[in-house]
Amino acid sequence: MSEINNTTIPEIATIEEIKDEIVDVKTFYLSFDERKGGKAPQFKSGQFVMCTVFGAGEFAVSLPPSPENDRFHLTVRKVGKVTDALHELFAGDKVGIRGPFGNGFPFDEIKGKNVIYVAGGIGLIPLRSSIMHVMQNKEKFGRILLFLGARTPRELMYQYNLKDWKTAPGFETYITIDNPVPGWDGENGFVHTLLKKVDVPVKDTIAFVCGPPIMFNAVIKELTGLGISEESIVSTLERHMKCGIGKCQHCSIGRTLVCTDGPVYTYRQIKTLGEQI
Ligand SMILES: Cc1cc2nc3c(=O)[nH]c(=O)nc-3n(C[C@H](O)[C@H](O)[C@H](O)COP(=O)(O)OP(=O)(O)OC[C@H]3O[C@@H](n4cnc5c(N)ncnc54)[C@H](O)[C@@H]3O)c2cc1C
């Protein structure tokens, strides 16, 4: 979002379209009122913005892949006061956007490496922009693998992307559903079990992992057990954010502020913080 630098005052955006993704998760397509028809905003994968729902409050939300035009989107799960209020809005309603904030994913450092993505449920939201970046620059990376787990087939995020990714050359997609259900003829079991079934590259590999705590811990155990180092495992930390600019300390964990130092950390850093994900 290089040309946008509204870190303290929300910039007004209009909701142009709302897409239902899975239960309680919607994608909101937005455009900034003052830049309609202007240059496409440029986002750094892994960064986030603060989204204001007027009358309800603000919450942190991951940025999507950079759009091709002035329209961008945010995917949001309804979990509390502000996200509930956002889900009540309609196309034509306004929200405020502040940002971008945070460090983003370390693409320069991982050039030439194999890239593994492991996502559980809506953990695919923050990882998707990284996946798209890597796919668009495939020649700069080695093998690219996605391991995705969801409770049921209906809870698989971004089904339209998954359809394309499954057939994309140079991209390996492995999907599992927790328990067998009629009509699903793919893999069953938790996502970490897939890592045992595939010839996963270990040397010169970086792994991006996002998902609920129980999944995260099981995946870390598997990846480190395979020999992938703690410095080569990357994740994003979620903490309650208020200011987004390192002032209010709401998101501090020990010496780090997730809004400015993060949200992207290596597993080695997360362990050093003594953080229980
Ligand atoms: C960097 C970053 C990126 C993010 N990206 C996304 C994204 O792309 N999409 C997305 O949907 N979310 C994202 N989130 C998460 C989102 O910001 C939070 O879910 C946010 O708190 C929602 O605000 P809310 O007011 O709707 O819910 P809140 O009221 O803040 O509630 C959020 C959760 O906290 C629990 N909670 C609330 N109050 C209490 C309490 N007093 N004690 C214990 N638990 C409580 C609720 O039960 C709920 O599970 C991101 C967060 C961060 C930090």
The ligand as an SDF file (V2000), in Angstrom:
LIG
                    3D

 53 58  0  0  0  0  0  0  0  0999 V2000
   -2.1770   -8.7350   12.6390 C   0  0  0  0  0  0  0  0  0  0  0  0
   -3.5570   -9.2930   12.7220 C   0  0  0  0  0  0  0  0  0  0  0  0
   -4.2260   -9.6800   11.5690 C   0  0  0  0  0  0  0  0  0  0  0  0
   -5.5260  -10.1800   11.6440 C   0  0  0  0  0  0  0  0  0  0  0  0
   -6.1480  -10.5500   10.4820 N   0  0  0  0  0  0  0  0  0  0  0  0
   -7.4160  -10.9610   10.5270 C   0  0  0  0  0  0  0  0  0  0  0  0
   -8.0980  -11.2800    9.3160 C   0  0  0  0  0  0  0  0  0  0  0  0
   -7.5570  -11.1670    8.2120 O   0  0  0  0  0  0  0  0  0  0  0  0
   -9.3850  -11.6780    9.4160 N   0  0  0  0  0  0  0  0  0  0  0  0
  -10.0320  -11.8110   10.6280 C   0  0  0  0  0  0  0  0  0  0  0  0
  -11.1920  -12.1990   10.6460 O   0  0  0  0  0  0  0  0  0  0  0  0
   -9.3960  -11.5400   11.7980 N   0  0  0  0  0  0  0  0  0  0  0  0
   -8.1150  -11.0920   11.7640 C   0  0  0  0  0  0  0  0  0  0  0  0
   -7.4790  -10.7790   12.9390 N   0  0  0  0  0  0  0  0  0  0  0  0
   -8.1800  -10.9770   14.2240 C   0  0  0  0  0  0  0  0  0  0  0  0
   -9.0980   -9.8000   14.5860 C   0  0  0  0  0  0  0  0  0  0  0  0
   -8.3850   -8.5910   14.6310 O   0  0  0  0  0  0  0  0  0  0  0  0
   -9.6980  -10.0940   15.9820 C   0  0  0  0  0  0  0  0  0  0  0  0
  -10.5240  -11.2180   15.8700 O   0  0  0  0  0  0  0  0  0  0  0  0
  -10.4520   -8.9150   16.5650 C   0  0  0  0  0  0  0  0  0  0  0  0
  -10.2860   -8.9210   17.9680 O   0  0  0  0  0  0  0  0  0  0  0  0
  -11.9430   -8.9020   16.2560 C   0  0  0  0  0  0  0  0  0  0  0  0
  -12.5310   -7.8270   16.9200 O   0  0  0  0  0  0  0  0  0  0  0  0
  -14.0150   -7.9290   17.5250 P   0  0  0  0  0  0  0  0  0  0  0  0
  -14.2830   -6.6540   18.2360 O   0  0  0  0  0  0  0  0  0  0  0  0
  -14.9590   -8.3570   16.4810 O   0  0  0  0  0  0  0  0  0  0  0  0
  -13.9270   -9.1250   18.5260 O   0  0  0  0  0  0  0  0  0  0  0  0
  -13.4640   -9.0610   20.0430 P   0  0  0  0  0  0  0  0  0  0  0  0
  -14.5650   -8.5060   20.8560 O   0  0  0  0  0  0  0  0  0  0  0  0
  -12.1360   -8.4150   20.0950 O   0  0  0  0  0  0  0  0  0  0  0  0
  -13.3680  -10.6060   20.3350 O   0  0  0  0  0  0  0  0  0  0  0  0
  -12.3460  -11.4010   19.6940 C   0  0  0  0  0  0  0  0  0  0  0  0
  -12.1800  -12.7060   20.4530 C   0  0  0  0  0  0  0  0  0  0  0  0
  -11.7780  -12.4420   21.7620 O   0  0  0  0  0  0  0  0  0  0  0  0
  -12.6950  -13.0070   22.6690 C   0  0  0  0  0  0  0  0  0  0  0  0
  -12.8750  -12.0320   23.7430 N   0  0  0  0  0  0  0  0  0  0  0  0
  -13.4090  -10.8050   23.6640 C   0  0  0  0  0  0  0  0  0  0  0  0
  -13.4040  -10.2140   24.8610 N   0  0  0  0  0  0  0  0  0  0  0  0
  -12.8580  -11.0890   25.7260 C   0  0  0  0  0  0  0  0  0  0  0  0
  -12.5570  -11.0750   27.1140 C   0  0  0  0  0  0  0  0  0  0  0  0
  -12.8500  -10.0310   27.9020 N   0  0  0  0  0  0  0  0  0  0  0  0
  -11.9560  -12.1620   27.6520 N   0  0  0  0  0  0  0  0  0  0  0  0
  -11.6510  -13.2290   26.8760 C   0  0  0  0  0  0  0  0  0  0  0  0
  -11.9120  -13.3130   25.5530 N   0  0  0  0  0  0  0  0  0  0  0  0
  -12.5020  -12.2660   25.0040 C   0  0  0  0  0  0  0  0  0  0  0  0
  -13.9750  -13.1990   21.9010 C   0  0  0  0  0  0  0  0  0  0  0  0
  -14.7370  -14.2610   22.4330 O   0  0  0  0  0  0  0  0  0  0  0  0
  -13.4630  -13.5150   20.5340 C   0  0  0  0  0  0  0  0  0  0  0  0
  -13.1440  -14.8690   20.4240 O   0  0  0  0  0  0  0  0  0  0  0  0
   -6.1660  -10.2950   12.8940 C   0  0  0  0  0  0  0  0  0  0  0  0
   -5.5050   -9.8960   14.0670 C   0  0  0  0  0  0  0  0  0  0  0  0
   -4.2140   -9.4070   13.9840 C   0  0  0  0  0  0  0  0  0  0  0  0
   -3.5240   -8.9510   15.2270 C   0  0  0  0  0  0  0  0  0  0  0  0
  1  2  1  0
  2  3  1  0
  2 52  2  0
  3  4  2  0
  4  5  1  0
  4 50  1  0
  5  6  2  0
  6  7  1  0
  6 13  1  0
  7  8  2  0
  7  9  1  0
  9 10  1  0
 10 11  2  0
 10 12  1  0
 12 13  2  0
 13 14  1  0
 14 15  1  0
 14 50  1  0
 15 16  1  0
 16 17  1  0
 16 18  1  0
 18 19  1  0
 18 20  1  0
 20 21  1  0
 20 22  1  0
 22 23  1  0
 23 24  1  0
 24 25  2  0
 24 26  1  0
 24 27  1  0
 27 28  1  0
 28 29  2  0
 28 30  1  0
 28 31  1  0
 31 32  1  0
 32 33  1  0
 33 34  1  0
 33 48  1  0
 34 35  1  0
 35 36  1  0
 35 46  1  0
 36 37  1  0
 36 45  1  0
 37 38  2  0
 38 39  1  0
 39 40  1  0
 39 45  2  0
 40 41  1  0
 40 42  2  0
 42 43  1  0
 43 44  2  0
 44 45  1  0
 46 47  1  0
 46 48  1  0
 48 49  1  0
 50 51  2  0
 51 52  1  0
 52 53  1  0
M  END
$$$$
